[in-house]
Amino acid sequence: TNARQIWNATDSPLLSFSGGRTDNSGRVTLSFVDTNITACDIDSQLDCGEIHIFSGALNGTELLNLESFAFTKTNQRAYRVVMAQSDANVVYVTGARKWGRSTGTSVWKGSWNASTSLFEFQLTFLQSDVYNSYAKWPADKLDYSAVGLDVGYWDAGYYTYAVNAKNSNETGGSGNFFLHISRDGGEHWESPFT
């Protein structure tokens, strides 16, 4: 019962929707976040949205002739899902402002695993680790930003987050006091205005 047709997802609102297609393989991926997130915070993340993904190799005719898509619910929770239009193999998800700084600024990257036919998510960005004395993300992962990390220490999450439509390695987002971008798929994050 994990598969849902998108029009049957109306029991909870869609918070975010994104999709991409990889031309050389014909793989199409559609993803969305369900559930109302207004109660979400660091102590009650079970109330956050869940990621649902459809991914399959389809040609244009097959895609247009489908009446519905069977989405698989993942264990990844998020507020926002974004993808490059040209890459069906990478999905980025972020936390929400209401989660608080420790997790609201987080970014997870889901990569397609062909052997399991599933997306595997890993944390690629954490501005501050609440479970480790609010330790900053390591310097080899994040350029230091006095405005983003010190002055705006209370900034809880992204107002905007996006991925370059033609290059899934280029991604980033901003809050009240920070702008973080990655040009290498989340391996290193820049703070360009500090």
Backbone bond lengths (Angstrom), bond angles and torsions (degrees), N, CA, C in turn:
res aa  C-N    CA-C-N  psi(-1)  N-CA   C-N-CA  omega(-1)  CA-C   N-CA-C  phi
1 T - - - 1.453 - - 1.528 112.10 -
2 N 1.333 117.15 11.43 1.460 119.04 177.74 1.520 111.82 -76.05
3 A 1.337 117.64 -22.26 1.466 120.17 -179.28 1.525 108.79 -79.66
4 R 1.351 115.98 134.64 1.462 121.30 178.67 1.508 108.51 -132.90
5 Q 1.297 116.28 145.51 1.445 119.44 170.98 1.515 106.81 -87.43
6 I 1.320 117.07 143.64 1.452 119.76 -169.29 1.524 112.75 -60.27
7 W 1.318 118.31 -33.98 1.457 117.15 -179.18 1.520 111.57 -75.01
8 N 1.338 119.11 -13.70 1.456 122.04 175.67 1.523 111.86 -87.26
9 A 1.307 117.81 2.16 1.463 121.41 -179.72 1.519 111.66 -86.52
10 T 1.320 118.11 13.39 1.451 121.12 -175.13 1.519 113.68 -77.89
11 D 1.350 118.63 -4.66 1.451 119.61 176.12 1.524 110.92 -67.87
12 S 1.294 117.21 -13.59 1.462 122.72 171.96 1.523 107.78 -145.98
13 P 1.326 117.33 146.41 1.469 118.84 -176.48 1.524 112.16 -69.37
14 L 1.327 115.63 152.78 1.458 120.11 172.91 1.515 107.94 -82.49
15 L 1.324 116.70 123.12 1.455 120.96 178.60 1.520 111.51 -83.57
16 S 1.324 116.10 -32.09 1.454 120.53 -174.58 1.524 108.18 -158.52
17 F 1.344 116.61 148.60 1.455 121.71 178.74 1.518 107.69 -143.87
18 S 1.330 117.15 140.59 1.455 120.84 178.30 1.524 109.57 -153.37
19 G 1.319 116.01 162.24 1.449 119.80 178.98 1.508 112.20 -158.02
20 G 1.321 115.56 159.58 1.456 121.18 178.35 1.514 110.74 -154.07
21 R 1.327 114.79 159.71 1.462 120.66 178.74 1.522 108.64 -138.47
22 T 1.312 116.53 132.65 1.456 122.37 176.59 1.519 107.70 -98.50
23 D 1.339 116.32 114.25 1.467 121.13 -173.16 1.526 113.68 -60.82
24 N 1.330 118.30 -43.90 1.467 119.33 -173.64 1.527 112.63 -68.69
25 S 1.324 118.55 -26.53 1.467 120.14 179.54 1.527 112.65 -105.90
26 G 1.330 116.94 -16.54 1.445 120.17 -175.83 1.518 113.61 76.02
27 R 1.352 116.74 6.03 1.471 120.36 -179.46 1.519 109.77 -68.64
28 V 1.327 115.65 131.13 1.455 123.49 176.07 1.519 107.29 -115.91
29 T 1.328 116.60 132.38 1.459 120.83 175.61 1.517 108.39 -127.18
30 L 1.312 116.10 129.93 1.456 123.80 173.99 1.521 106.61 -120.83
31 S 1.325 116.91 138.79 1.465 119.48 -177.99 1.523 109.54 -143.40
32 F 1.333 115.35 149.02 1.455 119.73 175.76 1.517 110.73 -148.19
33 V 1.340 114.58 160.14 1.462 122.45 175.14 1.521 106.42 -111.09
34 D 1.333 116.37 129.37 1.456 120.33 178.90 1.540 110.43 -104.25
35 T 1.300 117.90 -176.51 1.453 127.43 171.94 1.518 113.34 75.32
36 N 1.294 115.37 147.50 1.457 122.50 176.34 1.519 108.69 -79.76
37 I 1.319 117.35 126.89 1.456 122.21 -172.23 1.529 113.35 -101.74
38 T 1.319 119.04 7.60 1.460 120.10 -172.05 1.522 113.27 -60.59
39 A 1.329 118.46 -25.86 1.465 120.66 -179.57 1.519 112.96 -91.23
40 C 1.315 117.52 3.59 1.457 121.01 -172.70 1.524 112.54 -73.02
41 D 1.306 116.03 129.69 1.461 121.89 170.51 1.521 108.31 -150.94
42 I 1.303 117.01 -177.86 1.457 119.96 -173.85 1.522 112.49 -62.31
43 D 1.338 118.18 -27.81 1.454 120.77 -178.03 1.521 113.58 -90.78
44 S 1.312 118.41 -13.06 1.464 118.82 -177.42 1.521 111.25 -135.80
45 Q 1.314 116.71 57.22 1.453 120.59 -178.48 1.517 112.76 -72.37
46 L 1.334 118.54 -8.69 1.455 119.51 175.37 1.521 111.01 -64.46
47 D 1.344 117.26 -19.96 1.456 121.41 178.75 1.528 112.79 -83.89
48 C 1.304 117.31 -0.48 1.462 121.09 -178.03 1.517 111.02 -79.94
49 G 1.337 115.10 169.49 1.453 119.44 179.50 1.510 112.79 -72.02
50 E 1.304 115.06 153.89 1.455 121.19 176.69 1.525 108.72 -111.25
51 I 1.323 115.62 145.18 1.450 121.68 -179.27 1.531 109.42 -84.57
52 H 1.322 115.69 131.89 1.464 122.51 174.50 1.526 106.72 -119.74
53 I 1.337 116.05 135.73 1.463 120.06 -174.28 1.524 110.85 -133.34
54 F 1.328 114.97 135.79 1.462 122.57 165.90 1.516 106.29 -113.60
55 S 1.331 117.42 131.06 1.457 120.19 177.07 1.518 108.76 -145.12
56 G 1.320 115.66 129.37 1.454 119.74 179.15 1.508 111.35 -166.65
57 A 1.332 115.37 159.01 1.466 120.94 177.70 1.525 108.05 -85.65
58 L 1.331 115.68 114.43 1.458 121.30 -177.91 1.514 109.49 -135.65
59 N 1.317 116.25 139.22 1.459 117.98 171.37 1.529 107.83 -86.39
60 G 1.311 117.19 172.88 1.464 121.20 -175.65 1.512 113.63 -59.22
61 T 1.330 117.47 -40.57 1.465 120.84 -179.82 1.521 110.64 -65.37
62 E 1.332 116.93 -45.25 1.471 120.65 178.66 1.525 110.90 -60.68
63 L 1.319 116.06 -42.82 1.456 120.82 -179.14 1.526 110.99 -61.35
64 L 1.320 116.95 -45.29 1.462 120.82 -179.15 1.523 113.09 -69.89
65 N 1.332 117.34 -26.29 1.458 120.70 -177.78 1.524 114.25 -88.70
66 L 1.318 117.17 -9.47 1.463 119.06 178.59 1.529 110.25 -69.50
67 E 1.318 116.18 134.93 1.457 120.16 177.00 1.520 111.40 -88.38
68 S 1.326 116.94 -23.52 1.460 120.82 179.28 1.525 109.02 -157.96
69 F 1.306 115.46 168.54 1.457 122.44 178.32 1.525 108.15 -123.57
70 A 1.319 117.04 137.01 1.457 121.19 176.36 1.530 108.32 -90.99
71 F 1.315 116.52 109.16 1.460 122.32 -179.72 1.525 109.67 -92.01
72 T 1.329 115.86 141.50 1.457 121.88 176.05 1.522 108.72 -103.91
73 K 1.323 116.33 128.43 1.459 121.00 177.64 1.521 108.88 -77.34
74 T 1.329 116.61 130.54 1.464 121.20 178.30 1.523 109.38 -97.91
75 N 1.322 116.19 174.35 1.468 121.25 174.99 1.521 112.21 -86.82
76 Q 1.343 117.22 -4.54 1.462 120.80 -177.82 1.523 110.26 -78.27
77 R 1.310 116.23 129.25 1.459 121.45 176.83 1.526 108.29 -103.59
78 A 1.316 115.69 148.49 1.458 119.58 -177.04 1.510 110.03 -166.85
79 Y 1.313 114.28 176.67 1.452 122.32 173.00 1.525 110.71 -110.60
80 R 1.319 115.68 -38.24 1.469 121.46 -173.45 1.522 109.20 -131.81
81 V 1.333 115.96 141.69 1.459 122.26 174.71 1.524 107.55 -125.84
82 V 1.333 117.45 134.21 1.465 122.53 178.62 1.526 109.26 -138.97
83 M 1.336 114.55 149.85 1.462 121.20 178.83 1.520 109.39 -143.52
84 A 1.335 115.60 156.47 1.459 120.62 168.10 1.520 107.00 -77.91
85 Q 1.311 116.74 136.46 1.466 120.21 -179.96 1.524 112.13 -61.34
86 S 1.331 116.60 -24.45 1.461 120.97 -174.83 1.530 113.48 -98.15
87 D 1.332 118.23 8.84 1.468 120.19 -177.00 1.521 110.43 -140.91
88 A 1.314 116.44 107.36 1.466 121.82 179.95 1.519 112.47 -86.04
89 N 1.325 117.69 1.47 1.460 121.56 -174.48 1.519 114.51 -102.69
90 V 1.344 118.23 -1.86 1.470 121.65 -177.93 1.520 109.73 -134.04
91 V 1.328 115.73 130.26 1.458 123.62 176.98 1.526 107.57 -127.53
92 Y 1.340 117.63 132.15 1.464 121.90 173.93 1.520 108.75 -109.24
93 V 1.324 116.81 139.48 1.460 121.43 174.89 1.525 109.05 -132.03
94 T 1.335 115.60 147.84 1.464 120.23 -179.59 1.516 110.72 -125.32
95 G 1.321 113.40 164.32 1.448 120.39 172.55 1.521 110.35 -78.31
96 A 1.322 115.11 -176.76 1.460 121.67 -178.91 1.514 110.66 -113.72
97 R 1.324 116.78 157.05 1.465 121.42 178.56 1.524 110.67 -58.78
98 K 1.314 118.20 -34.84 1.462 120.98 -177.75 1.525 112.94 -74.65
99 W 1.322 117.92 -7.53 1.461 119.84 178.01 1.520 111.23 -75.74
100 G 1.295 118.10 -18.27 1.467 120.72 -173.77 1.513 110.23 93.76
101 R 1.324 115.30 161.18 1.462 121.83 -172.27 1.521 113.84 -58.15
102 S 1.307 117.50 -38.31 1.462 119.80 -173.58 1.519 113.03 -63.06
103 T 1.326 117.77 -32.46 1.461 119.28 -179.96 1.523 112.88 -121.82
104 G 1.320 118.38 -19.17 1.458 121.12 179.50 1.510 113.24 -65.47
105 T 1.330 117.10 -27.39 1.463 120.82 179.03 1.528 112.35 -92.50
106 S 1.307 117.48 4.26 1.467 121.64 -177.63 1.521 111.74 -72.80
107 V 1.325 114.61 150.02 1.465 122.25 173.74 1.523 107.08 -131.17
108 W 1.338 115.24 129.51 1.452 121.37 173.75 1.516 108.06 -112.42
109 K 1.316 115.50 143.88 1.463 121.13 178.29 1.528 107.92 -115.45
110 G 1.332 115.33 125.35 1.457 120.42 175.57 1.517 109.35 -102.05
111 S 1.316 115.92 128.00 1.466 121.18 179.44 1.524 109.17 -117.49
112 W 1.328 115.79 138.43 1.457 121.77 -179.07 1.517 110.00 -68.71
113 N 1.330 116.57 128.44 1.451 122.48 175.94 1.525 106.68 -108.25
114 A 1.322 117.24 106.99 1.466 121.53 -175.49 1.520 112.05 -64.67
115 S 1.333 118.29 -29.88 1.466 119.38 -177.70 1.530 112.20 -73.09
116 T 1.337 118.15 -28.93 1.471 120.61 178.73 1.528 111.97 -104.27
117 S 1.327 116.85 -10.15 1.471 123.04 -174.89 1.526 111.83 56.14
118 L 1.315 115.20 38.55 1.469 122.15 178.55 1.523 109.87 -136.38
119 F 1.324 116.16 160.08 1.456 121.31 171.11 1.523 108.28 -89.18
120 E 1.327 116.47 134.95 1.460 121.95 176.91 1.520 107.65 -109.89
121 F 1.332 116.80 125.03 1.459 122.54 -175.75 1.513 110.76 -100.93
122 Q 1.335 114.52 140.15 1.460 120.12 173.37 1.525 108.79 -139.71
123 L 1.310 116.20 148.21 1.458 122.08 178.28 1.523 108.68 -69.68
124 T 1.345 117.23 123.45 1.463 120.10 178.70 1.522 112.12 -112.88
125 F 1.345 117.41 -11.14 1.462 119.24 178.06 1.521 110.41 -153.07
126 L 1.331 115.35 132.84 1.450 122.87 175.75 1.521 106.67 -144.21
127 Q 1.315 116.73 109.33 1.462 120.16 -174.93 1.522 111.55 -63.70
128 S 1.317 117.07 -38.25 1.457 121.38 -176.70 1.527 108.65 -152.74
129 D 1.327 118.16 131.97 1.457 123.12 -174.47 1.527 111.00 -96.44
130 V 1.332 117.00 100.35 1.466 121.98 -177.66 1.530 111.44 -63.48
131 Y 1.320 117.17 -26.39 1.456 120.57 -178.45 1.528 112.79 -85.84
132 N 1.325 116.66 -1.22 1.469 121.61 -179.03 1.523 109.11 -134.20
133 S 1.333 117.11 57.19 1.472 124.10 177.88 1.530 112.03 53.27
134 Y 1.310 117.33 36.20 1.459 123.42 -179.28 1.521 112.46 54.89
135 A 1.317 115.50 37.51 1.465 120.67 178.26 1.522 109.57 -61.87
136 K 1.307 116.05 140.78 1.463 121.59 177.47 1.526 109.32 -74.27
137 W 1.342 115.87 155.48 1.464 121.08 174.10 1.520 106.83 -59.69
138 P 1.319 120.45 139.09 1.474 122.15 -174.32 1.533 113.09 -53.17
139 A 1.326 115.54 146.69 1.469 121.70 -176.94 1.525 112.70 -59.83
140 D 1.332 117.94 -28.69 1.463 118.82 178.09 1.531 111.58 -76.33
141 K 1.338 117.37 -8.36 1.469 122.35 178.38 1.527 112.56 -106.23
142 L 1.341 117.86 -27.36 1.461 122.22 -173.87 1.518 110.92 -140.69
143 D 1.341 116.77 125.26 1.459 120.67 172.93 1.525 108.57 -66.70
144 Y 1.319 116.30 135.22 1.464 121.10 179.64 1.531 110.42 -64.50
145 S 1.322 116.24 138.78 1.451 122.94 177.84 1.520 108.47 -134.36
146 A 1.342 117.52 108.75 1.466 120.43 -179.67 1.519 110.95 -60.06
147 V 1.320 117.18 -42.23 1.460 120.29 -179.69 1.522 110.84 -67.42
148 G 1.325 117.18 -48.80 1.454 121.21 -175.46 1.513 114.68 -73.15
149 L 1.331 117.79 -34.28 1.460 120.43 -173.96 1.518 113.90 -102.55
150 D 1.331 118.82 -24.09 1.462 120.69 -178.02 1.522 112.14 -109.28
151 V 1.329 117.24 -59.00 1.463 120.78 -179.24 1.522 110.28 -63.27
152 G 1.315 116.81 -47.83 1.459 120.99 -178.24 1.513 112.88 -96.83
153 Y 1.322 117.74 37.50 1.457 121.78 -175.81 1.525 113.26 -55.97
154 W 1.316 117.70 -26.14 1.462 121.93 -177.23 1.525 112.86 -88.67
155 D 1.333 117.92 -5.42 1.469 121.41 -178.21 1.529 108.86 -61.10
156 A 1.314 117.01 121.36 1.456 121.59 -164.88 1.522 116.07 -95.41
157 G 1.307 119.07 -8.53 1.463 117.15 -178.76 1.511 113.08 169.41
158 Y 1.307 114.94 -172.05 1.457 122.61 -172.80 1.519 112.11 -86.70
159 Y 1.330 115.74 136.07 1.460 120.80 164.28 1.520 109.03 -86.08
160 T 1.329 115.47 -37.78 1.461 120.55 177.53 1.527 108.98 -131.81
161 Y 1.311 115.24 148.01 1.462 121.24 174.24 1.524 106.32 -152.46
162 A 1.329 117.23 136.01 1.462 120.17 -175.30 1.523 111.10 -149.63
163 V 1.318 114.75 166.32 1.464 123.61 174.77 1.521 106.78 -128.25
164 N 1.326 116.80 140.27 1.459 121.00 174.88 1.535 107.94 -57.90
165 A 1.312 116.92 126.87 1.465 121.87 -175.41 1.527 113.09 -59.47
166 K 1.342 117.48 -25.87 1.466 120.60 -176.21 1.518 113.38 -111.08
167 N 1.342 117.92 -1.06 1.463 120.53 -178.41 1.525 109.28 -148.35
168 S 1.329 116.73 102.19 1.465 120.42 -175.91 1.523 113.43 -69.60
169 N 1.324 118.33 -8.80 1.466 120.34 175.57 1.523 112.71 -77.47
170 E 1.336 117.62 -18.55 1.463 121.98 -178.65 1.525 109.50 -100.22
171 T 1.336 115.52 113.07 1.456 121.32 -175.04 1.521 109.67 -148.78
172 G 1.312 116.89 158.85 1.456 119.33 177.71 1.508 112.84 173.29
173 G 1.336 114.47 172.58 1.453 119.32 -179.17 1.510 111.49 -160.63
174 S 1.346 115.10 170.94 1.463 120.31 -177.88 1.521 110.73 -138.59
175 G 1.340 113.44 153.06 1.464 122.40 174.10 1.517 107.99 -120.83
176 N 1.324 116.33 -149.50 1.463 119.87 177.45 1.522 112.07 -68.61
177 F 1.340 116.87 -41.61 1.464 121.32 -171.29 1.517 114.42 -121.55
178 F 1.290 118.91 1.20 1.462 118.80 -175.89 1.517 111.75 -135.19
179 L 1.313 114.62 154.50 1.457 124.13 169.05 1.515 105.50 -137.32
180 H 1.304 117.55 117.74 1.460 122.24 177.97 1.514 108.32 -120.79
181 I 1.334 116.24 131.38 1.462 120.94 177.50 1.526 109.45 -132.66
182 S 1.306 115.22 152.39 1.458 121.66 175.00 1.511 107.86 -127.90
183 R 1.324 115.31 139.15 1.467 120.83 177.74 1.527 111.65 -110.67
184 D 1.344 115.73 2.81 1.469 119.71 -176.48 1.535 112.62 -130.99
185 G 1.312 116.40 35.48 1.462 120.33 175.60 1.509 114.52 72.93
186 G 1.324 117.43 23.64 1.458 121.11 176.13 1.514 115.62 96.06
187 E 1.320 117.35 4.97 1.471 119.21 177.74 1.525 111.48 -71.80
188 H 1.339 116.71 -36.66 1.475 122.27 179.57 1.519 108.07 -139.06
189 W 1.338 116.13 141.47 1.462 122.46 -178.24 1.515 110.15 -119.05
190 E 1.318 116.01 134.77 1.464 122.85 179.13 1.523 109.94 -104.51
191 S 1.331 114.28 152.64 1.472 122.17 171.60 1.510 106.26 -120.93
192 P 1.340 118.83 83.15 1.459 121.96 -165.04 1.522 116.81 -66.88
193 F 1.312 120.22 -19.21 1.469 119.89 -174.25 1.515 113.12 -106.01
194 T 1.320 118.15 24.95 1.465 119.80 179.23 1.510 111.28 -124.86
